[in-house]
Amino acid sequence: MGNVVEELQRQLLRPHMCKDCDKWYGQEDDEYGPCMYKHARKDERFVTYGAHECDEAEELQARVARWREHKSEPSPGGT
């Protein structure tokens, strides 16, 4: 699974971090919070640190697809 996640992260403009995801809801003061993916799977430890790179393949696949779609759209200025 690690290789898949690493490859997906490489396809993005910048690494997707836990704190950038709408599935993570953390505290501003300590930046720890639950990840809804891990919580839904009933992982024993679903609290993550916001500065960690996302390791959820499903989320990264969706981000890569949106990035590719965005890149393929023509720019408003025609450049």
PDB file of N, CA, C and O in Angstrom:
ATOM      1  N   MET A   1       0.833  -1.194   0.000  1.00  0.00           N
ATOM      2  CA  MET A   1       0.000   0.000   0.000  1.00  0.00           C
ATOM      3  C   MET A   1       0.868   1.244   0.000  1.00  0.00           C
ATOM      4  O   MET A   1       0.509   2.247  -0.616  1.00  0.00           O
ATOM      5  N   GLY A   2       2.011   1.196   0.684  1.00  0.00           N
ATOM      6  CA  GLY A   2       2.883   2.355   0.769  1.00  0.00           C
ATOM      7  C   GLY A   2       3.331   2.864  -0.592  1.00  0.00           C
ATOM      8  O   GLY A   2       3.380   4.073  -0.818  1.00  0.00           O
ATOM      9  N   ASN A   3       3.660   1.948  -1.502  1.00  0.00           N
ATOM     10  CA  ASN A   3       4.109   2.365  -2.828  1.00  0.00           C
ATOM     11  C   ASN A   3       3.006   3.080  -3.595  1.00  0.00           C
ATOM     12  O   ASN A   3       3.274   4.047  -4.308  1.00  0.00           O
ATOM     13  N   VAL A   4       1.770   2.615  -3.456  1.00  0.00           N
ATOM     14  CA  VAL A   4       0.639   3.246  -4.128  1.00  0.00           C
ATOM     15  C   VAL A   4       0.463   4.670  -3.602  1.00  0.00           C
ATOM     16  O   VAL A   4       0.297   5.610  -4.380  1.00  0.00           O
ATOM     17  N   VAL A   5       0.500   4.822  -2.290  1.00  0.00           N
ATOM     18  CA  VAL A   5       0.333   6.136  -1.660  1.00  0.00           C
ATOM     19  C   VAL A   5       1.455   7.072  -2.083  1.00  0.00           C
ATOM     20  O   VAL A   5       1.207   8.233  -2.407  1.00  0.00           O
ATOM     21  N   GLU A   6       2.692   6.573  -2.082  1.00  0.00           N
ATOM     22  CA  GLU A   6       3.831   7.408  -2.482  1.00  0.00           C
ATOM     23  C   GLU A   6       3.692   7.863  -3.927  1.00  0.00           C
ATOM     24  O   GLU A   6       3.971   9.021  -4.241  1.00  0.00           O
ATOM     25  N   GLU A   7       3.266   6.967  -4.806  1.00  0.00           N
ATOM     26  CA  GLU A   7       3.092   7.318  -6.212  1.00  0.00           C
ATOM     27  C   GLU A   7       1.992   8.364  -6.380  1.00  0.00           C
ATOM     28  O   GLU A   7       2.145   9.304  -7.160  1.00  0.00           O
ATOM     29  N   LEU A   8       0.897   8.209  -5.662  1.00  0.00           N
ATOM     30  CA  LEU A   8      -0.179   9.190  -5.731  1.00  0.00           C
ATOM     31  C   LEU A   8       0.279  10.549  -5.208  1.00  0.00           C
ATOM     32  O   LEU A   8      -0.045  11.581  -5.797  1.00  0.00           O
ATOM     33  N   GLN A   9       1.019  10.556  -4.122  1.00  0.00           N
ATOM     34  CA  GLN A   9       1.526  11.821  -3.567  1.00  0.00           C
ATOM     35  C   GLN A   9       2.432  12.516  -4.589  1.00  0.00           C
ATOM     36  O   GLN A   9       2.395  13.741  -4.705  1.00  0.00           O
ATOM     37  N   ARG A  10       3.237  11.760  -5.325  1.00  0.00           N
ATOM     38  CA  ARG A  10       4.142  12.347  -6.331  1.00  0.00           C
ATOM     39  C   ARG A  10       3.385  13.001  -7.482  1.00  0.00           C
ATOM     40  O   ARG A  10       3.898  13.918  -8.124  1.00  0.00           O
ATOM     41  N   GLN A  11       2.182  12.539  -7.740  1.00  0.00           N
ATOM     42  CA  GLN A  11       1.407  13.072  -8.852  1.00  0.00           C
ATOM     43  C   GLN A  11       0.736  14.410  -8.527  1.00  0.00           C
ATOM     44  O   GLN A  11       0.208  15.076  -9.416  1.00  0.00           O
ATOM     45  N   LEU A  12       0.761  14.790  -7.271  1.00  0.00           N
ATOM     46  CA  LEU A  12       0.149  16.055  -6.857  1.00  0.00           C
ATOM     47  C   LEU A  12       1.162  17.192  -6.920  1.00  0.00           C
ATOM     48  O   LEU A  12       2.371  16.959  -6.896  1.00  0.00           O
ATOM     49  N   LEU A  13       0.670  18.404  -6.999  1.00  0.00           N
ATOM     50  CA  LEU A  13       1.527  19.583  -7.055  1.00  0.00           C
ATOM     51  C   LEU A  13       2.394  19.688  -5.808  1.00  0.00           C
ATOM     52  O   LEU A  13       3.573  20.033  -5.882  1.00  0.00           O
ATOM     53  N   ARG A  14       1.791  19.385  -4.657  1.00  0.00           N
ATOM     54  CA  ARG A  14       2.529  19.355  -3.389  1.00  0.00           C
ATOM     55  C   ARG A  14       1.933  18.241  -2.553  1.00  0.00           C
ATOM     56  O   ARG A  14       0.797  17.834  -2.797  1.00  0.00           O
ATOM     57  N   PRO A  15       2.670  17.735  -1.571  1.00  0.00           N
ATOM     58  CA  PRO A  15       2.128  16.634  -0.763  1.00  0.00           C
ATOM     59  C   PRO A  15       0.818  17.031  -0.078  1.00  0.00           C
ATOM     60  O   PRO A  15       0.671  18.146   0.422  1.00  0.00           O
ATOM     61  N   HIS A  16      -0.111  16.104  -0.070  1.00  0.00           N
ATOM     62  CA  HIS A  16      -1.403  16.317   0.596  1.00  0.00           C
ATOM     63  C   HIS A  16      -1.240  15.921   2.061  1.00  0.00           C
ATOM     64  O   HIS A  16      -0.941  14.768   2.371  1.00  0.00           O
ATOM     65  N   MET A  17      -1.435  16.874   2.946  1.00  0.00           N
ATOM     66  CA  MET A  17      -1.237  16.662   4.375  1.00  0.00           C
ATOM     67  C   MET A  17      -2.580  16.413   5.056  1.00  0.00           C
ATOM     68  O   MET A  17      -3.629  16.787   4.532  1.00  0.00           O
ATOM     69  N   CYS A  18      -2.540  15.783   6.219  1.00  0.00           N
ATOM     70  CA  CYS A  18      -3.774  15.527   6.979  1.00  0.00           C
ATOM     71  C   CYS A  18      -4.572  16.812   7.173  1.00  0.00           C
ATOM     72  O   CYS A  18      -5.788  16.826   6.977  1.00  0.00           O
ATOM     73  N   LYS A  19      -3.900  17.878   7.554  1.00  0.00           N
ATOM     74  CA  LYS A  19      -4.609  19.131   7.865  1.00  0.00           C
ATOM     75  C   LYS A  19      -5.263  19.757   6.635  1.00  0.00           C
ATOM     76  O   LYS A  19      -6.120  20.628   6.781  1.00  0.00           O
ATOM     77  N   ASP A  20      -4.880  19.335   5.424  1.00  0.00           N
ATOM     78  CA  ASP A  20      -5.469  19.864   4.189  1.00  0.00           C
ATOM     79  C   ASP A  20      -6.757  19.148   3.802  1.00  0.00           C
ATOM     80  O   ASP A  20      -7.446  19.569   2.874  1.00  0.00           O
ATOM     81  N   CYS A  21      -7.080  18.086   4.496  1.00  0.00           N
ATOM     82  CA  CYS A  21      -8.184  17.203   4.111  1.00  0.00           C
ATOM     83  C   CYS A  21      -9.455  17.541   4.882  1.00  0.00           C
ATOM     84  O   CYS A  21      -9.410  17.870   6.068  1.00  0.00           O
ATOM     85  N   ASP A  22     -10.576  17.454   4.194  1.00  0.00           N
ATOM     86  CA  ASP A  22     -11.840  17.701   4.885  1.00  0.00           C
ATOM     87  C   ASP A  22     -12.286  16.491   5.713  1.00  0.00           C
ATOM     88  O   ASP A  22     -13.300  16.566   6.407  1.00  0.00           O
ATOM     89  N   LYS A  23     -11.554  15.391   5.650  1.00  0.00           N
ATOM     90  CA  LYS A  23     -11.846  14.207   6.463  1.00  0.00           C
ATOM     91  C   LYS A  23     -11.085  14.233   7.790  1.00  0.00           C
ATOM     92  O   LYS A  23     -11.231  13.325   8.610  1.00  0.00           O
ATOM     93  N   TRP A  24     -10.281  15.265   7.998  1.00  0.00           N
ATOM     94  CA  TRP A  24      -9.502  15.406   9.223  1.00  0.00           C
ATOM     95  C   TRP A  24     -10.042  16.612   9.972  1.00  0.00           C
ATOM     96  O   TRP A  24     -10.214  17.686   9.394  1.00  0.00           O
ATOM     97  N   TYR A  25     -10.301  16.437  11.228  1.00  0.00           N
ATOM     98  CA  TYR A  25     -10.771  17.571  12.016  1.00  0.00           C
ATOM     99  C   TYR A  25      -9.954  17.623  13.301  1.00  0.00           C
ATOM    100  O   TYR A  25     -10.138  16.826  14.220  1.00  0.00           O
ATOM    101  N   GLY A  26      -9.046  18.591  13.327  1.00  0.00           N
ATOM    102  CA  GLY A  26      -8.113  18.675  14.436  1.00  0.00           C
ATOM    103  C   GLY A  26      -8.212  19.985  15.184  1.00  0.00           C
ATOM    104  O   GLY A  26      -9.005  20.867  14.854  1.00  0.00           O
ATOM    105  N   GLN A  27      -7.407  20.076  16.167  1.00  0.00           N
ATOM    106  CA  GLN A  27      -7.340  21.263  17.002  1.00  0.00           C
ATOM    107  C   GLN A  27      -6.283  22.203  16.440  1.00  0.00           C
ATOM    108  O   GLN A  27      -5.223  21.754  16.004  1.00  0.00           O
ATOM    109  N   GLU A  28      -6.555  23.476  16.446  1.00  0.00           N
ATOM    110  CA  GLU A  28      -5.564  24.440  15.960  1.00  0.00           C
ATOM    111  C   GLU A  28      -4.374  24.525  16.895  1.00  0.00           C
ATOM    112  O   GLU A  28      -3.248  24.739  16.446  1.00  0.00           O
ATOM    113  N   ASP A  29      -4.607  24.362  18.186  1.00  0.00           N
ATOM    114  CA  ASP A  29      -3.518  24.558  19.143  1.00  0.00           C
ATOM    115  C   ASP A  29      -2.532  23.396  19.191  1.00  0.00           C
ATOM    116  O   ASP A  29      -1.336  23.620  19.381  1.00  0.00           O
ATOM    117  N   ASP A  30      -3.001  22.168  19.025  1.00  0.00           N
ATOM    118  CA  ASP A  30      -2.061  21.041  19.088  1.00  0.00           C
ATOM    119  C   ASP A  30      -1.966  20.258  17.778  1.00  0.00           C
ATOM    120  O   ASP A  30      -1.113  19.381  17.644  1.00  0.00           O
ATOM    121  N   GLU A  31      -2.829  20.564  16.817  1.00  0.00           N
ATOM    122  CA  GLU A  31      -2.833  19.954  15.493  1.00  0.00           C
ATOM    123  C   GLU A  31      -3.019  18.445  15.485  1.00  0.00           C
ATOM    124  O   GLU A  31      -2.637  17.786  14.517  1.00  0.00           O
ATOM    125  N   TYR A  32      -3.597  17.882  16.543  1.00  0.00           N
ATOM    126  CA  TYR A  32      -3.955  16.473  16.549  1.00  0.00           C
ATOM    127  C   TYR A  32      -5.450  16.358  16.343  1.00  0.00           C
ATOM    128  O   TYR A  32      -6.211  17.175  16.861  1.00  0.00           O
ATOM    129  N   GLY A  33      -5.878  15.365  15.601  1.00  0.00           N
ATOM    130  CA  GLY A  33      -7.303  15.177  15.411  1.00  0.00           C
ATOM    131  C   GLY A  33      -7.614  13.872  14.717  1.00  0.00           C
ATOM    132  O   GLY A  33      -6.725  13.253  14.132  1.00  0.00           O
ATOM    133  N   PRO A  34      -8.874  13.440  14.773  1.00  0.00           N
ATOM    134  CA  PRO A  34      -9.281  12.203  14.137  1.00  0.00           C
ATOM    135  C   PRO A  34      -9.356  12.325  12.618  1.00  0.00           C
ATOM    136  O   PRO A  34      -9.678  13.383  12.076  1.00  0.00           O
ATOM    137  N   CYS A  35      -9.055  11.234  11.955  1.00  0.00           N
ATOM    138  CA  CYS A  35      -9.251  11.104  10.508  1.00  0.00           C
ATOM    139  C   CYS A  35     -10.511  10.254  10.321  1.00  0.00           C
ATOM    140  O   CYS A  35     -10.592   9.143  10.845  1.00  0.00           O
ATOM    141  N   MET A  36     -11.483  10.767   9.584  1.00  0.00           N
ATOM    142  CA  MET A  36     -12.749  10.041   9.420  1.00  0.00           C
ATOM    143  C   MET A  36     -12.563   8.711   8.703  1.00  0.00           C
ATOM    144  O   MET A  36     -13.323   7.775   8.952  1.00  0.00           O
ATOM    145  N   TYR A  37     -11.564   8.600   7.810  1.00  0.00           N
ATOM    146  CA  TYR A  37     -11.304   7.321   7.143  1.00  0.00           C
ATOM    147  C   TYR A  37     -10.895   6.268   8.172  1.00  0.00           C
ATOM    148  O   TYR A  37     -11.446   5.167   8.201  1.00  0.00           O
ATOM    149  N   LYS A  38      -9.930   6.615   9.007  1.00  0.00           N
ATOM    150  CA  LYS A  38      -9.424   5.677   9.996  1.00  0.00           C
ATOM    151  C   LYS A  38     -10.500   5.352  11.034  1.00  0.00           C
ATOM    152  O   LYS A  38     -10.621   4.210  11.478  1.00  0.00           O
ATOM    153  N   HIS A  39     -11.265   6.350  11.407  1.00  0.00           N
ATOM    154  CA  HIS A  39     -12.330   6.156  12.378  1.00  0.00           C
ATOM    155  C   HIS A  39     -13.396   5.211  11.816  1.00  0.00           C
ATOM    156  O   HIS A  39     -13.869   4.327  12.530  1.00  0.00           O
ATOM    157  N   ALA A  40     -13.777   5.384  10.557  1.00  0.00           N
ATOM    158  CA  ALA A  40     -14.797   4.542   9.932  1.00  0.00           C
ATOM    159  C   ALA A  40     -14.341   3.082   9.849  1.00  0.00           C
ATOM    160  O   ALA A  40     -15.158   2.166   9.941  1.00  0.00           O
ATOM    161  N   ARG A  41     -13.042   2.872   9.674  1.00  0.00           N
ATOM    162  CA  ARG A  41     -12.506   1.501   9.629  1.00  0.00           C
ATOM    163  C   ARG A  41     -12.373   0.906  11.022  1.00  0.00           C
ATOM    164  O   ARG A  41     -12.067  -0.276  11.181  1.00  0.00           O
ATOM    165  N   LYS A  42     -12.608   1.745  12.033  1.00  0.00           N
ATOM    166  CA  LYS A  42     -12.458   1.353  13.437  1.00  0.00           C
ATOM    167  C   LYS A  42     -11.001   1.025  13.778  1.00  0.00           C
ATOM    168  O   LYS A  42     -10.718   0.139  14.584  1.00  0.00           O
ATOM    169  N   ASP A  43     -10.079   1.771  13.136  1.00  0.00           N
ATOM    170  CA  ASP A  43      -8.669   1.627  13.489  1.00  0.00           C
ATOM    171  C   ASP A  43      -8.505   1.941  14.972  1.00  0.00           C
ATOM    172  O   ASP A  43      -9.204   2.794  15.519  1.00  0.00           O
ATOM    173  N   GLU A  44      -7.596   1.261  15.597  1.00  0.00           N
ATOM    174  CA  GLU A  44      -7.376   1.477  17.022  1.00  0.00           C
ATOM    175  C   GLU A  44      -6.860   2.885  17.296  1.00  0.00           C
ATOM    176  O   GLU A  44      -7.262   3.520  18.271  1.00  0.00           O
ATOM    177  N   ARG A  45      -5.966   3.371  16.433  1.00  0.00           N
ATOM    178  CA  ARG A  45      -5.399   4.716  16.607  1.00  0.00           C
ATOM    179  C   ARG A  45      -5.788   5.552  15.392  1.00  0.00           C
ATOM    180  O   ARG A  45      -5.141   5.476  14.347  1.00  0.00           O
ATOM    181  N   PHE A  46      -6.829   6.339  15.528  1.00  0.00           N
ATOM    182  CA  PHE A  46      -7.283   7.130  14.386  1.00  0.00           C
ATOM    183  C   PHE A  46      -6.990   8.613  14.551  1.00  0.00           C
ATOM    184  O   PHE A  46      -7.385   9.426  13.716  1.00  0.00           O
ATOM    185  N   VAL A  47      -6.295   8.963  15.634  1.00  0.00           N
ATOM    186  CA  VAL A  47      -5.905  10.359  15.816  1.00  0.00           C
ATOM    187  C   VAL A  47      -4.587  10.570  15.081  1.00  0.00           C
ATOM    188  O   VAL A  47      -3.627   9.824  15.278  1.00  0.00           O
ATOM    189  N   THR A  48      -4.551  11.586  14.241  1.00  0.00           N
ATOM    190  CA  THR A  48      -3.363  11.858  13.439  1.00  0.00           C
ATOM    191  C   THR A  48      -2.868  13.268  13.706  1.00  0.00           C
ATOM    192  O   THR A  48      -3.601  14.112  14.220  1.00  0.00           O
ATOM    193  N   TYR A  49      -1.638  13.504  13.354  1.00  0.00           N
ATOM    194  CA  TYR A  49      -1.040  14.817  13.472  1.00  0.00           C
ATOM    195  C   TYR A  49      -1.213  15.525  12.138  1.00  0.00           C
ATOM    196  O   TYR A  49      -0.931  14.944  11.091  1.00  0.00           O
ATOM    197  N   GLY A  50      -1.667  16.754  12.159  1.00  0.00           N
ATOM    198  CA  GLY A  50      -2.000  17.488  10.941  1.00  0.00           C
ATOM    199  C   GLY A  50      -0.869  17.655   9.951  1.00  0.00           C
ATOM    200  O   GLY A  50      -1.117  17.817   8.756  1.00  0.00           O
ATOM    201  N   ALA A  51       0.373  17.621  10.422  1.00  0.00           N
ATOM    202  CA  ALA A  51       1.505  17.836   9.527  1.00  0.00           C
ATOM    203  C   ALA A  51       1.998  16.541   8.876  1.00  0.00           C
ATOM    204  O   ALA A  51       2.997  16.565   8.157  1.00  0.00           O
ATOM    205  N   HIS A  52       1.326  15.422   9.108  1.00  0.00           N
ATOM    206  CA  HIS A  52       1.695  14.171   8.439  1.00  0.00           C
ATOM    207  C   HIS A  52       1.153  14.165   7.016  1.00  0.00           C
ATOM    208  O   HIS A  52       0.088  14.721   6.749  1.00  0.00           O
ATOM    209  N   GLU A  53       1.883  13.539   6.109  1.00  0.00           N
ATOM    210  CA  GLU A  53       1.367  13.344   4.762  1.00  0.00           C
ATOM    211  C   GLU A  53       0.222  12.334   4.825  1.00  0.00           C
ATOM    212  O   GLU A  53       0.284  11.350   5.563  1.00  0.00           O
ATOM    213  N   CYS A  54      -0.808  12.591   4.050  1.00  0.00           N
ATOM    214  CA  CYS A  54      -1.963  11.703   3.996  1.00  0.00           C
ATOM    215  C   CYS A  54      -1.513  10.321   3.524  1.00  0.00           C
ATOM    216  O   CYS A  54      -0.706  10.202   2.602  1.00  0.00           O
ATOM    217  N   ASP A  55      -2.043   9.278   4.166  1.00  0.00           N
ATOM    218  CA  ASP A  55      -1.711   7.911   3.760  1.00  0.00           C
ATOM    219  C   ASP A  55      -2.961   7.135   3.353  1.00  0.00           C
ATOM    220  O   ASP A  55      -2.962   5.904   3.350  1.00  0.00           O
ATOM    221  N   GLU A  56      -4.026   7.864   3.009  1.00  0.00           N
ATOM    222  CA  GLU A  56      -5.281   7.232   2.601  1.00  0.00           C
ATOM    223  C   GLU A  56      -5.373   7.221   1.074  1.00  0.00           C
ATOM    224  O   GLU A  56      -5.571   8.263   0.449  1.00  0.00           O
ATOM    225  N   ALA A  57      -5.229   6.039   0.484  1.00  0.00           N
ATOM    226  CA  ALA A  57      -5.205   5.912  -0.975  1.00  0.00           C
ATOM    227  C   ALA A  57      -6.486   6.448  -1.612  1.00  0.00           C
ATOM    228  O   ALA A  57      -6.430   7.092  -2.659  1.00  0.00           O
ATOM    229  N   GLU A  58      -7.635   6.191  -0.995  1.00  0.00           N
ATOM    230  CA  GLU A  58      -8.909   6.652  -1.554  1.00  0.00           C
ATOM    231  C   GLU A  58      -8.927   8.180  -1.682  1.00  0.00           C
ATOM    232  O   GLU A  58      -9.336   8.718  -2.710  1.00  0.00           O
ATOM    233  N   GLU A  59      -8.491   8.856  -0.652  1.00  0.00           N
ATOM    234  CA  GLU A  59      -8.451  10.328  -0.669  1.00  0.00           C
ATOM    235  C   GLU A  59      -7.459  10.824  -1.716  1.00  0.00           C
ATOM    236  O   GLU A  59      -7.758  11.755  -2.464  1.00  0.00           O
ATOM    237  N   LEU A  60      -6.288  10.212  -1.773  1.00  0.00           N
ATOM    238  CA  LEU A  60      -5.263  10.648  -2.716  1.00  0.00           C
ATOM    239  C   LEU A  60      -5.688  10.395  -4.162  1.00  0.00           C
ATOM    240  O   LEU A  60      -5.402  11.210  -5.039  1.00  0.00           O
ATOM    241  N   GLN A  61      -6.362   9.282  -4.420  1.00  0.00           N
ATOM    242  CA  GLN A  61      -6.859   9.017  -5.775  1.00  0.00           C
ATOM    243  C   GLN A  61      -7.840  10.092  -6.206  1.00  0.00           C
ATOM    244  O   GLN A  61      -7.798  10.551  -7.348  1.00  0.00           O
ATOM    245  N   ALA A  62      -8.725  10.500  -5.300  1.00  0.00           N
ATOM    246  CA  ALA A  62      -9.690  11.559  -5.620  1.00  0.00           C
ATOM    247  C   ALA A  62      -8.966  12.881  -5.873  1.00  0.00           C
ATOM    248  O   ALA A  62      -9.329  13.620  -6.787  1.00  0.00           O
ATOM    249  N   ARG A  63      -7.952  13.179  -5.072  1.00  0.00           N
ATOM    250  CA  ARG A  63      -7.188  14.426  -5.251  1.00  0.00           C
ATOM    251  C   ARG A  63      -6.449  14.422  -6.590  1.00  0.00           C
ATOM    252  O   ARG A  63      -6.442  15.432  -7.294  1.00  0.00           O
ATOM    253  N   VAL A  64      -5.834  13.309  -6.942  1.00  0.00           N
ATOM    254  CA  VAL A  64      -5.111  13.206  -8.213  1.00  0.00           C
ATOM    255  C   VAL A  64      -6.087  13.384  -9.378  1.00  0.00           C
ATOM    256  O   VAL A  64      -5.778  14.086 -10.341  1.00  0.00           O
ATOM    257  N   ALA A  65      -7.258  12.756  -9.296  1.00  0.00           N
ATOM    258  CA  ALA A  65      -8.254  12.883 -10.367  1.00  0.00           C
ATOM    259  C   ALA A  65      -8.691  14.339 -10.522  1.00  0.00           C
ATOM    260  O   ALA A  65      -8.809  14.834 -11.643  1.00  0.00           O
ATOM    261  N   ARG A  66      -8.930  15.023  -9.407  1.00  0.00           N
ATOM    262  CA  ARG A  66      -9.328  16.440  -9.483  1.00  0.00           C
ATOM    263  C   ARG A  66      -8.197  17.287 -10.045  1.00  0.00           C
ATOM    264  O   ARG A  66      -8.448  18.219 -10.809  1.00  0.00           O
ATOM    265  N   TRP A  67      -6.959  16.982  -9.683  1.00  0.00           N
ATOM    266  CA  TRP A  67      -5.804  17.738 -10.174  1.00  0.00           C
ATOM    267  C   TRP A  67      -5.663  17.552 -11.682  1.00  0.00           C
ATOM    268  O   TRP A  67      -5.414  18.516 -12.405  1.00  0.00           O
ATOM    269  N   ARG A  68      -5.820  16.321 -12.157  1.00  0.00           N
ATOM    270  CA  ARG A  68      -5.724  16.053 -13.604  1.00  0.00           C
ATOM    271  C   ARG A  68      -6.833  16.773 -14.358  1.00  0.00           C
ATOM    272  O   ARG A  68      -6.598  17.345 -15.423  1.00  0.00           O
ATOM    273  N   GLU A  69      -8.036  16.744 -13.807  1.00  0.00           N
ATOM    274  CA  GLU A  69      -9.166  17.435 -14.435  1.00  0.00           C
ATOM    275  C   GLU A  69      -8.902  18.941 -14.499  1.00  0.00           C
ATOM    276  O   GLU A  69      -9.167  19.586 -15.513  1.00  0.00           O
ATOM    277  N   HIS A  70      -8.388  19.478 -13.422  1.00  0.00           N
ATOM    278  CA  HIS A  70      -8.083  20.913 -13.367  1.00  0.00           C
ATOM    279  C   HIS A  70      -6.992  21.286 -14.378  1.00  0.00           C
ATOM    280  O   HIS A  70      -7.085  22.313 -15.050  1.00  0.00           O
ATOM    281  N   LYS A  71      -5.961  20.446 -14.479  1.00  0.00           N
ATOM    282  CA  LYS A  71      -4.867  20.712 -15.403  1.00  0.00           C
ATOM    283  C   LYS A  71      -5.323  20.673 -16.855  1.00  0.00           C
ATOM    284  O   LYS A  71      -4.770  21.381 -17.696  1.00  0.00           O
ATOM    285  N   SER A  72      -6.329  19.852 -17.159  1.00  0.00           N
ATOM    286  CA  SER A  72      -6.762  19.701 -18.539  1.00  0.00           C
ATOM    287  C   SER A  72      -7.733  20.798 -18.991  1.00  0.00           C
ATOM    288  O   SER A  72      -8.018  20.918 -20.182  1.00  0.00           O
ATOM    289  N   GLU A  73      -8.238  21.592 -18.051  1.00  0.00           N
ATOM    290  CA  GLU A  73      -9.158  22.664 -18.400  1.00  0.00           C
ATOM    291  C   GLU A  73      -8.368  23.815 -19.045  1.00  0.00           C
ATOM    292  O   GLU A  73      -7.261  24.130 -18.609  1.00  0.00           O
ATOM    293  N   PRO A  74      -8.938  24.434 -20.078  1.00  0.00           N
ATOM    294  CA  PRO A  74      -8.253  25.589 -20.673  1.00  0.00           C
ATOM    295  C   PRO A  74      -8.276  26.769 -19.699  1.00  0.00           C
ATOM    296  O   PRO A  74      -9.234  26.952 -18.947  1.00  0.00           O
ATOM    297  N   SER A  75      -7.223  27.549 -19.726  1.00  0.00           N
ATOM    298  CA  SER A  75      -7.177  28.715 -18.833  1.00  0.00           C
ATOM    299  C   SER A  75      -8.101  29.807 -19.368  1.00  0.00           C
ATOM    300  O   SER A  75      -8.307  29.907 -20.577  1.00  0.00           O
ATOM    301  N   PRO A  76      -8.658  30.627 -18.472  1.00  0.00           N
ATOM    302  CA  PRO A  76      -9.585  31.676 -18.903  1.00  0.00           C
ATOM    303  C   PRO A  76      -8.960  32.662 -19.873  1.00  0.00           C
ATOM    304  O   PRO A  76      -9.657  33.205 -20.730  1.00  0.00           O
ATOM    305  N   GLY A  77      -7.672  32.903 -19.760  1.00  0.00           N
ATOM    306  CA  GLY A  77      -6.994  33.848 -20.638  1.00  0.00           C
ATOM    307  C   GLY A  77      -6.557  33.247 -21.956  1.00  0.00           C
ATOM    308  O   GLY A  77      -6.027  33.947 -22.819  1.00  0.00           O
ATOM    309  N   GLY A  78      -6.781  31.937 -22.115  1.00  0.00           N
ATOM    310  CA  GLY A  78      -6.410  31.285 -23.359  1.00  0.00           C
ATOM    311  C   GLY A  78      -4.940  30.948 -23.449  1.00  0.00           C
ATOM    312  O   GLY A  78      -4.444  30.642 -24.533  1.00  0.00           O
ATOM    313  N   THR A  79      -4.227  30.997 -22.330  1.00  0.00           N
ATOM    314  CA  THR A  79      -2.800  30.649 -22.366  1.00  0.00           C
ATOM    315  C   THR A  79      -2.565  29.296 -21.785  1.00  0.00           C
ATOM    316  O   THR A  79      -1.424  28.837 -21.732  1.00  0.00           O
TER     317      THR A  79
END
